[in-house]
Amino acid sequence: MLNTTLKDEVVRHLPRVKTPAQYVGGEINSVVKDHRQVRGKLCLAFPDAYTIGMSHHGLQVLYTIMNNDPQWACERAFAPWLDFEGVLRNGGLPLYGLETFTPLHQFDVVGFSLQYEVCYTNLLNMLDLGGIPVWSNERLVSDPLVIAGGPGAQNPELLAPFVDLFIIGDGEQSLPHVMNKWVELKERAIRDGDNTYRRRLEMLAEVAACSPWAYAPVFYEFDYHADGTIAAVNRTRSDVPTEIASCTINCDFDAIPLPTKPVVSFVQTPHDRLAIEIMRGCPHQCRFCQSTVIKRPLRMRSVEMIVQSALETYRNTGTNEISLLSLSTSDYPHFEELVKRMHEVFTPLGVNVSLPSLRINHQLRSLPSLIQGVRKAGLTLAPEVARDDMREQIRKRIKNEDLYVGCREAFKNGWQKVKLYFLCGLPGEREVDLDGIVEMAETIGQISREVTGRYKDVTASVSNFVPKPHTPYQWNGMASREYFHWAGDYLHRKKRMKTVKVKQHDIETSLLEGILTRGDRRVSPGLYEAWKRGARMDGWRECFNAELWWKAFRDCNIDVPFYSHRQRPMGERLPWDHVNVKKGRAYLEKEQERSVIQLKVMADAVGGEPTGCGG
């Protein structure tokens, strides 16, 4: 049931905005249902630009699952760019689902995917533009249930005043369950003629009580010590869980369908290719990595399922590139068989196969010749740090020797450039670790000349390390602004080779991520105030205003160093401790203790203290 009035009004203004195609829907494989013929309406809301959201595999998965059920209509909404936000606000027009131009406030459930903390103001903005009260305690039964999942939900407290329900873990089974239960309760409330906030709370409690992986923050209160640390988390109702579990798909992973008819974007996206998830989880336990903890256990699809799903998706989209998606693609146990089969099937069709997340091990030595059918513009690798001893400390067990041999083979087999991902500011980082970044990049540049006769481009992309919840480094302080600036300058001074580029991630953005990722409810007023002052689309350099954020935090009396830069005692209660993950806190404590011991040994061996980062 298309809202033609709203669509006509929107279309009338589109000549005034950039990339208008992202606001009109109607893409290939999008699903339009008559809302009068379904039981409930869901909008998957991605709090970033259309081009980013349409590149996200998880959105396509949930969109497919929900629309495959005839009782639900599932639509999509994305954060509007500033020019289109102006069109909506100046015209008094609501943000809407792309499929039918239905305003967000008319859906039964609006579900946000929390992929990047600095996008949180986009969530507030989308609620406001969609006609949904921003604060959860101002919503009535007639308002949508606002839910959120994804990595950001692992610390739900910062968004607790704005989100009704957080879904922890896999969404393929939890989302249909929540949708079914909420619509059932809403139908009952409508029959009773009860649209009150009190009735909404009872509905919310009933959903939380029957869903061990669903966290309704309104039913939990925090007590604090005099020093500001958390003393206790108390339930206000006995029927909601004390601790929140993680929803995990433990069945045959082949039984979870892949989106073989994904929506095809009208506009070019950063990852303009078809993604096929071959494996979920990671066999490794890197200490800095949140995904390896929250995505357990390791599950994988069969080679035949992957190949057949990829072929069916190709036929439904006409894509010319397929990406094999996982946290560590080359750790897939049947990797060589899979690559050979993909090559046999797709090379005759003129379809490229890309392999992100390649692990640097002995396999990399034979990989370049194995994947001759893969497009060879660039090889992307993530050594994270450049010295073997530091890599052992972060538990990324790869060796520089394997990386160098693998790059040599890659250049022999036609690769033209190499991109390396590093972390800066890890606990215990030393000058020699920074030296190693430049040395590694320039060594690969030298290898390229030895193999090809020319220096090939090598890029060292350096991210500023942000400690994450549910990792062994969750107790560590984040490095300071001054340290990150010093380290970036140091790396650029050390570089000598013209074909080597060192690119450091924006420091202010990383510092903002640092407080948002480990903040609690006392930081929420700062988030709200920043949004009211104009913060949105902060993941984009052209929109990000760091001083606006820092002033909002100051005006709300939020102590940024308290959340971001101090070393937390091991016994301190953390804002996310009541959200359980597979490994549990005891495992994280043990890994933190081992890390401290290893860092002491490393410092003694080098004969000097760390450079002062990492708390």
C-alpha positions as CSV (number, residue, x, y, z in Angstrom):
1,M,0.0,0.0,0.0
2,L,2.0,2.9,-1.3
3,N,1.8,6.3,0.3
4,T,1.6,8.2,-3.0
5,T,1.0,11.5,-1.3
6,L,4.2,11.4,0.6
7,K,6.1,9.9,-2.3
8,D,4.9,12.7,-4.7
9,E,5.9,15.4,-2.2
10,V,9.4,13.8,-1.7
11,V,10.0,13.4,-5.4
12,R,9.1,17.0,-6.0
13,H,12.1,18.0,-3.8
14,L,14.6,15.5,-5.1
15,P,16.3,17.8,-7.7
16,R,17.6,19.8,-4.7
17,V,19.6,16.9,-3.1
18,K,22.6,14.9,-4.0
19,T,22.2,11.3,-5.2
20,P,18.4,11.3,-5.1
21,A,18.1,7.6,-6.1
22,Q,18.9,6.6,-2.5
23,Y,15.6,8.1,-1.3
24,V,13.1,6.6,-3.7
25,G,13.2,2.8,-3.3
26,G,12.0,0.5,-6.1
27,E,15.4,-1.3,-6.4
28,I,15.7,-4.7,-8.0
29,N,14.6,-7.4,-5.5
30,S,13.0,-5.0,-3.1
31,V,9.8,-6.4,-1.6
32,V,6.7,-4.3,-1.6
33,K,3.7,-5.7,0.4
34,D,0.2,-4.4,1.0
35,H,0.1,-3.5,4.7
36,R,-3.6,-4.4,4.7
37,Q,-2.7,-8.0,3.9
38,V,-0.1,-8.6,6.6
39,R,-0.2,-9.0,10.4
40,G,2.6,-6.7,11.3
41,K,5.0,-4.1,9.9
42,L,8.8,-3.9,10.5
43,C,11.3,-1.3,9.4
44,L,15.0,-2.2,9.4
45,A,16.7,1.1,10.2
46,F,20.4,1.5,9.4
47,P,21.8,4.6,11.2
48,D,24.2,5.5,8.4
49,A,24.0,6.6,4.8
50,Y,22.2,4.4,2.2
51,T,25.5,3.4,0.5
52,I,26.9,2.0,3.8
53,G,23.7,0.3,4.9
54,M,23.2,-1.3,1.5
55,S,26.7,-2.8,1.8
56,H,25.8,-4.5,5.1
57,H,25.2,-8.2,4.7
58,G,23.2,-8.5,7.9
59,L,20.6,-6.1,6.8
60,Q,20.0,-8.2,3.6
61,V,19.8,-11.4,5.7
62,L,17.1,-10.1,8.0
63,Y,15.2,-8.4,5.2
64,T,15.0,-11.7,3.4
65,I,14.0,-13.7,6.4
66,M,11.2,-11.4,7.5
67,N,9.8,-10.9,4.0
68,N,9.8,-14.6,3.3
69,D,7.2,-14.9,6.0
70,P,3.8,-13.7,4.5
71,Q,2.5,-12.4,7.8
72,W,5.2,-9.6,7.9
73,A,6.0,-6.6,5.7
74,C,9.7,-5.6,6.2
75,E,11.0,-2.3,4.8
76,R,14.2,-0.3,5.0
77,A,15.2,3.2,6.2
78,F,18.6,4.8,6.2
79,A,20.1,8.0,7.8
80,P,19.4,10.9,5.4
81,W,22.2,13.2,4.4
82,L,22.0,16.8,5.7
83,D,20.5,18.1,2.5
84,F,17.7,15.7,2.5
85,E,17.1,16.1,6.2
86,G,16.6,19.8,5.5
87,V,14.0,18.9,2.8
88,L,12.1,16.7,5.4
89,R,12.3,19.2,8.2
90,N,11.5,22.3,6.1
91,G,8.6,20.5,4.4
92,G,7.2,18.9,7.6
93,L,7.7,15.5,6.0
94,P,8.5,12.3,8.0
95,L,11.3,9.8,7.4
96,Y,9.8,6.7,5.8
97,G,10.4,3.1,4.7
98,L,11.6,3.0,1.2
99,E,9.3,0.3,0.0
100,T,5.9,2.1,0.6
101,F,6.9,5.5,1.9
102,T,5.2,4.6,5.2
103,P,6.3,7.0,8.0
104,L,8.5,5.3,10.6
105,H,6.0,6.0,13.4
106,Q,3.4,3.9,11.6
107,F,5.4,0.7,11.9
108,D,4.9,-1.9,14.7
109,V,8.7,-2.4,15.2
110,V,11.7,-0.3,14.1
111,G,14.9,-2.2,14.4
112,F,18.4,-0.5,14.4
113,S,21.7,-2.2,13.5
114,L,24.4,-0.8,15.7
115,Q,27.6,-1.2,13.7
116,Y,29.6,1.9,14.7
117,E,29.3,4.0,17.9
118,V,29.9,7.4,16.3
119,C,26.6,6.9,14.3
120,Y,24.5,6.9,17.5
121,T,23.2,10.5,16.9
122,N,21.9,9.2,13.6
123,L,19.7,6.9,15.5
124,L,18.2,9.8,17.5
125,N,17.8,11.8,14.3
126,M,16.0,9.0,12.5
127,L,13.6,8.5,15.4
128,D,12.9,12.2,15.5
129,L,12.5,12.5,11.7
130,G,10.2,9.5,11.7
131,G,7.8,11.0,14.3
132,I,8.8,8.6,17.1
133,P,9.5,10.1,20.5
134,V,13.3,10.1,21.1
135,W,13.1,9.2,24.8
136,S,11.6,5.7,25.3
137,N,9.6,6.8,28.4
138,E,7.6,9.2,26.2
139,R,6.2,6.4,23.9
140,L,2.7,4.9,24.1
141,V,1.4,1.6,22.9
142,S,0.6,3.1,19.5
143,D,4.3,4.0,19.0
144,P,6.7,1.4,17.4
145,L,8.8,-0.8,19.6
146,V,12.3,0.5,19.1
147,I,14.8,-2.4,19.1
148,A,18.6,-2.5,18.4
149,G,21.2,-5.2,17.8
150,G,24.6,-5.6,16.4
151,P,28.1,-5.1,18.0
152,G,27.0,-1.8,19.7
153,A,24.4,-3.7,21.7
154,Q,27.1,-5.5,23.6
155,N,27.2,-2.3,25.8
156,P,23.6,-1.1,25.6
157,E,23.8,1.4,28.4
158,L,24.6,4.6,26.5
159,L,21.5,4.1,24.3
160,A,19.3,2.8,27.2
161,P,17.2,5.9,27.5
162,F,16.3,5.8,23.8
163,V,15.9,2.1,22.9
164,D,13.1,-0.1,24.2
165,L,14.8,-3.4,23.7
166,F,18.3,-4.6,22.8
167,I,18.7,-8.0,21.1
168,I,21.9,-9.7,22.0
169,G,23.5,-12.1,19.6
170,D,22.2,-13.6,16.3
171,G,19.1,-11.9,14.8
172,E,17.8,-14.6,12.4
173,Q,15.8,-16.3,15.2
174,S,15.4,-13.6,17.7
175,L,13.9,-10.9,15.4
176,P,10.9,-13.0,14.2
177,H,10.3,-14.1,17.9
178,V,10.2,-10.4,19.1
179,M,8.1,-9.3,16.2
180,N,5.5,-12.0,16.8
181,K,5.3,-11.4,20.5
182,W,5.1,-7.6,20.3
183,V,2.4,-7.6,17.6
184,E,0.4,-10.2,19.6
185,L,0.6,-7.9,22.7
186,K,-0.2,-4.8,20.7
187,E,-3.3,-6.4,19.1
188,R,-4.5,-7.3,22.6
189,A,-3.9,-3.7,23.9
190,I,-5.8,-2.2,20.9
191,R,-8.8,-4.5,21.6
192,D,-8.7,-3.3,25.2
193,G,-8.5,0.3,24.1
194,D,-5.4,0.9,26.3
195,N,-2.8,3.2,24.7
196,T,-1.0,4.2,27.9
197,Y,2.7,4.1,28.8
198,R,1.9,1.8,31.7
199,R,0.4,-0.8,29.3
200,R,3.4,-0.4,27.0
201,L,5.7,-1.2,30.0
202,E,3.7,-4.4,30.7
203,M,4.0,-5.4,27.1
204,L,7.8,-4.7,27.2
205,A,8.2,-6.7,30.4
206,E,6.3,-9.7,28.9
207,V,8.6,-9.7,25.8
208,A,11.8,-9.5,28.0
209,A,10.5,-12.2,30.4
210,C,10.1,-14.8,27.6
211,S,13.3,-13.8,25.7
212,P,16.5,-14.5,27.7
213,W,18.6,-12.6,25.1
214,A,16.3,-9.5,25.1
215,Y,17.4,-6.6,27.4
216,A,14.8,-4.0,28.3
217,P,16.9,-1.3,30.1
218,V,13.9,0.4,31.7
219,F,13.6,-2.4,34.2
220,Y,17.2,-2.1,35.5
221,E,18.7,0.6,37.7
222,F,22.3,1.4,38.6
223,D,23.8,2.2,42.0
224,Y,27.1,4.1,42.1
225,H,30.0,4.4,44.6
226,A,31.2,7.8,45.7
227,D,34.0,7.7,43.2
228,G,31.6,7.2,40.3
229,T,32.2,3.5,39.7
230,I,29.2,1.1,39.5
231,A,28.2,-0.5,42.8
232,A,25.3,-2.6,41.6
233,V,22.7,-3.2,38.8
234,N,19.3,-3.9,40.2
235,R,16.1,-5.2,38.5
236,T,12.9,-3.3,39.2
237,R,10.9,-6.4,38.3
238,S,11.4,-10.0,39.3
239,D,10.1,-11.4,36.0
240,V,13.0,-10.1,33.8
241,P,16.3,-11.9,33.7
242,T,19.1,-10.9,36.1
243,E,21.7,-11.4,33.3
244,I,21.1,-11.3,29.5
245,A,22.1,-14.3,27.4
246,S,23.2,-14.2,23.8
247,C,21.0,-15.6,21.1
248,T,23.1,-18.1,19.1
249,I,22.2,-20.2,16.1
250,N,23.5,-23.7,17.1
251,C,21.8,-25.7,14.4
252,D,23.2,-26.7,11.0
253,F,24.4,-23.4,9.6
254,D,23.3,-24.5,6.1
255,A,19.7,-24.4,7.4
256,I,19.9,-20.6,7.8
257,P,19.1,-19.3,4.3
258,L,21.4,-16.9,2.5
259,P,19.8,-13.9,0.8
260,T,19.9,-15.2,-2.8
261,K,17.7,-12.3,-3.9
262,P,19.4,-9.3,-2.2
263,V,18.2,-5.8,-2.9
264,V,20.5,-4.3,-5.6
265,S,21.4,-0.7,-4.9
266,F,20.6,2.0,-7.4
267,V,23.8,3.8,-6.5
268,Q,27.4,2.6,-6.2
269,T,28.4,1.4,-2.7
270,P,31.8,1.1,-1.1
271,H,31.4,-2.7,-1.2
272,D,29.8,-2.9,-4.6
273,R,29.8,-6.7,-4.8
274,L,27.7,-9.7,-3.7
275,A,28.6,-11.1,-0.2
276,I,28.3,-14.7,0.6
277,E,28.8,-15.5,4.3
278,I,30.8,-18.8,4.4
279,M,31.5,-18.9,8.1
280,R,30.4,-17.1,11.3
281,G,32.8,-16.7,14.2
282,C,36.6,-17.0,14.3
283,P,38.8,-19.9,15.3
284,H,41.3,-17.4,16.8
285,Q,41.2,-15.4,20.0
286,C,42.9,-12.1,19.4
287,R,42.8,-10.0,22.6
288,F,41.8,-6.7,20.9
289,C,39.0,-8.2,18.8
290,Q,35.4,-8.0,20.0
291,S,34.0,-10.0,17.1
292,T,35.9,-13.1,18.0
293,V,34.2,-13.1,21.4
294,I,30.6,-12.1,20.6
295,K,30.3,-14.2,17.4
296,R,31.1,-17.6,19.0
297,P,30.7,-20.5,18.4
298,L,32.4,-21.1,15.1
299,R,29.8,-22.2,12.4
300,M,30.3,-22.8,8.7
301,R,28.4,-23.6,5.6
302,S,29.2,-26.5,3.2
303,V,31.1,-25.9,0.0
304,E,28.1,-27.0,-2.1
305,M,25.7,-24.6,-0.2
306,I,28.1,-21.7,-0.7
307,V,28.6,-22.3,-4.4
308,Q,24.9,-23.0,-5.2
309,S,23.8,-19.9,-3.2
310,A,26.4,-17.7,-5.0
311,L,25.3,-19.0,-8.4
312,E,21.6,-18.4,-7.6
313,T,22.3,-14.9,-6.3
314,Y,24.4,-14.1,-9.4
315,R,21.4,-15.1,-11.5
316,N,19.1,-12.9,-9.5
317,T,21.4,-9.8,-9.5
318,G,23.8,-9.9,-12.5
319,T,26.6,-9.0,-10.2
320,N,30.2,-9.2,-11.6
321,E,32.0,-9.7,-8.3
322,I,31.4,-12.1,-5.4
323,S,33.0,-11.7,-1.9
324,L,33.5,-14.7,0.4
325,L,32.6,-13.2,3.8
326,S,33.8,-14.2,7.2
327,L,36.1,-12.9,10.0
328,S,38.9,-15.0,8.6
329,T,38.1,-16.4,5.2
330,S,41.2,-18.4,4.6
331,D,40.6,-20.3,7.9
332,Y,37.5,-21.9,6.4
333,P,38.4,-25.6,6.7
334,H,37.6,-26.4,3.0
335,F,39.1,-23.2,1.7
336,E,41.1,-24.7,-1.2
337,E,38.2,-26.8,-2.4
338,L,35.9,-23.8,-2.2
339,V,38.2,-21.5,-4.1
340,K,38.7,-24.1,-6.8
341,R,34.9,-24.7,-7.1
342,M,34.2,-20.9,-7.2
343,H,36.9,-20.5,-9.9
344,E,35.4,-23.3,-12.0
345,V,31.9,-22.0,-11.8
346,F,32.4,-18.2,-12.0
347,T,35.5,-17.6,-14.2
348,P,33.6,-18.7,-17.3
349,L,30.8,-16.2,-16.4
350,G,33.3,-13.3,-16.1
351,V,32.6,-12.9,-12.4
352,N,35.5,-12.0,-10.0
353,V,35.8,-13.6,-6.6
354,S,37.3,-11.5,-3.8
355,L,38.7,-12.8,-0.6
356,P,38.7,-10.3,2.3
357,S,40.0,-11.3,5.8
358,L,42.9,-13.4,4.6
359,R,45.0,-14.8,7.4
360,I,48.7,-14.5,7.3
361,N,50.1,-18.0,7.8
362,H,51.8,-20.7,5.8
363,Q,48.7,-20.9,3.6
364,L,49.5,-17.4,2.3
365,R,52.6,-18.8,0.6
366,S,50.5,-20.9,-1.8
367,L,47.4,-18.7,-1.9
368,P,48.4,-16.3,-4.7
369,S,48.8,-19.1,-7.2
370,L,45.7,-20.9,-5.9
371,I,43.4,-18.0,-6.5
372,Q,44.5,-17.0,-10.0
373,G,40.9,-16.3,-11.0
374,V,40.7,-13.6,-8.4
375,R,40.9,-9.9,-9.4
376,K,44.5,-8.8,-8.6
377,A,44.3,-5.1,-8.1
378,G,45.4,-5.3,-4.5
379,L,46.1,-7.7,-1.6
380,T,44.7,-6.6,1.7
381,L,46.3,-8.1,4.9
382,A,45.9,-7.3,8.6
383,P,49.1,-8.0,10.5
384,E,47.8,-5.5,13.2
385,V,51.3,-5.0,14.6
386,A,54.7,-5.3,12.9
387,R,56.8,-7.3,15.4
388,D,56.3,-11.0,16.2
389,D,56.6,-10.5,20.0
390,M,53.9,-7.8,20.1
391,R,51.7,-9.9,17.9
392,E,52.1,-12.8,20.4
393,Q,51.0,-10.4,23.2
394,I,47.8,-9.6,21.3
395,R,47.3,-13.3,20.5
396,K,47.4,-12.8,16.7
397,R,49.6,-15.8,16.0
398,I,51.1,-15.0,12.6
399,K,54.7,-14.5,11.6
400,N,56.4,-11.8,9.6
401,E,58.2,-14.4,7.5
402,D,54.9,-15.8,6.2
403,L,53.7,-12.3,5.3
404,Y,56.9,-11.5,3.3
405,V,56.9,-14.9,1.5
406,G,53.2,-14.5,0.7
407,C,53.6,-11.0,-0.7
408,R,56.5,-12.2,-2.8
409,E,54.3,-14.9,-4.3
410,A,51.5,-12.3,-4.8
411,F,53.7,-10.0,-6.8
412,K,54.9,-13.0,-8.9
413,N,51.3,-13.9,-9.6
414,G,50.3,-10.4,-10.8
415,W,49.2,-8.5,-7.7
416,Q,49.8,-4.8,-8.1
417,K,49.7,-3.3,-4.6
418,V,49.4,-4.3,-0.9
419,K,47.4,-2.7,1.9
420,L,48.3,-3.5,5.5
421,Y,46.1,-2.8,8.5
422,F,47.8,-1.8,11.8
423,L,46.7,-0.8,15.3
424,C,48.4,2.1,17.1
425,G,48.1,2.6,20.8
426,L,47.8,-1.0,22.0
427,P,48.7,-1.7,25.6
428,G,52.5,-1.7,26.0
429,E,53.2,-0.3,22.6
430,R,56.9,0.7,22.2
431,E,58.9,2.8,19.7
432,V,60.2,-0.4,18.1
433,D,56.6,-1.4,17.3
434,L,56.1,1.9,15.5
435,D,59.5,1.5,13.7
436,G,58.3,-1.9,12.7
437,I,55.2,-0.6,10.8
438,V,57.4,1.5,8.5
439,E,60.0,-1.2,8.2
440,M,57.4,-3.8,7.2
441,A,55.8,-1.6,4.6
442,E,59.1,-0.7,3.1
443,T,60.3,-4.3,3.1
444,I,57.3,-5.3,1.1
445,G,58.0,-2.4,-1.2
446,Q,61.5,-3.7,-1.7
447,I,60.2,-7.2,-2.3
448,S,58.0,-5.8,-5.1
449,R,61.0,-4.3,-6.8
450,E,63.0,-7.5,-6.5
451,V,60.1,-9.5,-8.1
452,T,58.8,-7.0,-10.7
453,G,61.6,-4.5,-11.3
454,R,59.4,-1.7,-10.0
455,Y,58.3,-0.4,-6.6
456,K,54.6,-1.2,-6.2
457,D,52.3,0.8,-3.9
458,V,52.2,-0.3,-0.3
459,T,49.8,1.4,2.1
460,A,50.0,1.1,5.9
461,S,46.6,2.0,7.3
462,V,46.9,2.8,11.0
463,S,43.9,2.7,13.2
464,N,43.9,4.2,16.7
465,F,43.2,1.4,19.1
466,V,39.9,1.7,21.0
467,P,39.4,-0.8,23.9
468,K,36.1,-2.6,23.5
469,P,33.6,-4.2,25.9
470,H,33.8,-8.0,26.2
471,T,37.5,-8.2,25.3
472,P,40.5,-8.8,27.6
473,Y,41.5,-5.1,27.0
474,Q,38.1,-3.8,28.3
475,W,39.9,-2.7,31.5
476,N,42.7,-0.8,29.8
477,G,42.8,2.9,29.3
478,M,42.7,4.3,25.8
479,A,45.9,6.1,24.7
480,S,45.7,9.9,24.9
481,R,45.2,12.4,22.1
482,E,48.8,13.6,22.6
483,Y,50.1,10.1,22.2
484,F,48.2,9.4,18.9
485,H,49.5,12.7,17.4
486,W,53.0,11.9,18.5
487,A,52.8,8.4,17.0
488,G,51.4,9.6,13.7
489,D,54.1,12.2,13.4
490,Y,56.7,9.6,14.3
491,L,55.6,7.2,11.6
492,H,55.6,9.9,8.9
493,R,59.1,11.0,9.9
494,K,60.4,7.4,9.7
495,K,59.1,6.8,6.2
496,R,61.6,7.0,3.4
497,M,60.1,5.2,0.4
498,K,57.9,7.3,-1.9
499,T,55.7,4.4,-2.9
500,V,54.9,3.6,0.7
501,K,52.0,5.6,2.2
502,V,51.1,5.8,5.9
503,K,47.5,6.8,6.7
504,Q,46.3,7.3,10.2
505,H,42.7,7.2,11.1
506,D,41.2,10.5,12.3
507,I,42.2,10.9,16.0
508,E,39.2,12.9,17.2
509,T,36.8,10.4,15.7
510,S,38.7,7.6,17.5
511,L,38.6,9.5,20.8
512,L,34.8,10.0,20.4
513,E,34.4,6.3,19.7
514,G,36.4,5.6,22.9
515,I,33.9,7.2,25.2
516,L,30.8,6.1,23.3
517,T,31.8,2.4,23.3
518,R,32.4,2.2,27.1
519,G,30.0,4.9,28.3
520,D,27.1,4.2,30.6
521,R,23.8,6.0,31.1
522,R,25.4,9.0,32.6
523,V,26.9,9.7,29.2
524,S,23.5,9.6,27.4
525,P,22.7,13.3,28.1
526,G,25.9,14.3,26.3
527,L,24.9,12.2,23.3
528,Y,21.5,13.8,23.3
529,E,22.9,17.3,23.7
530,A,25.4,16.8,20.8
531,W,22.5,15.7,18.6
532,K,20.4,18.7,19.5
533,R,23.4,20.9,18.6
534,G,23.7,19.4,15.2
535,A,25.8,16.3,15.5
536,R,24.9,13.7,12.9
537,M,26.6,11.6,10.2
538,D,29.8,11.7,12.4
539,G,31.4,8.8,10.6
540,W,31.9,11.1,7.7
541,R,34.8,13.6,7.9
542,E,32.9,16.3,6.1
543,C,30.2,16.2,8.8
544,F,32.1,15.5,12.0
545,N,32.6,18.4,14.4
546,A,34.8,17.2,17.3
547,E,34.6,20.4,19.3
548,L,30.8,20.3,19.3
549,W,31.0,16.9,21.0
550,W,33.6,17.9,23.6
551,K,31.7,21.0,24.5
552,A,28.5,19.0,24.8
553,F,30.2,16.6,27.2
554,R,31.7,19.5,29.2
555,D,28.3,21.3,29.5
556,C,26.8,18.0,30.7
557,N,29.6,17.5,33.3
558,I,30.7,14.3,31.7
559,D,34.3,13.3,32.7
560,V,35.7,11.9,29.4
561,P,39.0,10.6,30.9
562,F,36.9,8.6,33.5
563,Y,35.3,6.6,30.7
564,S,38.1,6.6,28.1
565,H,41.6,6.9,29.5
566,R,41.8,5.5,33.1
567,Q,42.9,1.9,33.8
568,R,40.0,0.1,35.5
569,P,40.8,-2.2,38.4
570,M,40.1,-5.8,37.6
571,G,37.4,-6.0,40.3
572,E,35.4,-3.0,39.1
573,R,31.9,-3.7,37.9
574,L,31.6,-2.6,34.3
575,P,28.4,-1.2,32.6
576,W,28.0,-4.2,30.4
577,D,28.7,-7.0,32.9
578,H,25.1,-8.1,33.0
579,V,25.3,-8.8,29.3
580,N,26.7,-12.3,28.9
581,V,28.9,-13.6,26.1
582,K,30.0,-17.1,25.4
583,K,33.5,-16.8,27.0
584,G,32.4,-15.0,30.1
585,R,34.2,-12.5,32.4
586,A,36.4,-15.2,34.0
587,Y,38.1,-15.9,30.7
588,L,38.6,-12.2,30.0
589,E,40.2,-11.7,33.4
590,K,42.6,-14.6,32.8
591,E,43.6,-13.1,29.4
592,Q,44.1,-9.7,30.9
593,E,46.4,-11.1,33.6
594,R,48.4,-13.0,31.0
595,S,48.7,-9.8,28.9
596,V,50.1,-7.9,31.9
597,I,52.7,-10.6,32.5
598,Q,53.7,-10.7,28.8
599,L,54.0,-6.9,28.6
600,K,56.4,-6.9,31.6
601,V,58.6,-9.6,30.0
602,M,58.6,-7.6,26.7
603,A,59.6,-4.4,28.4
604,D,62.4,-6.1,30.3
605,A,63.6,-7.8,27.1
606,V,63.8,-4.5,25.1
607,G,65.3,-2.7,28.1
608,G,62.8,0.1,28.3
609,E,59.3,1.0,29.3
610,P,56.3,1.2,26.8
611,T,55.7,4.6,25.2
612,G,52.9,5.4,27.6
613,C,49.8,4.2,25.7
614,G,47.1,1.8,26.6
615,G,46.6,2.6,30.3
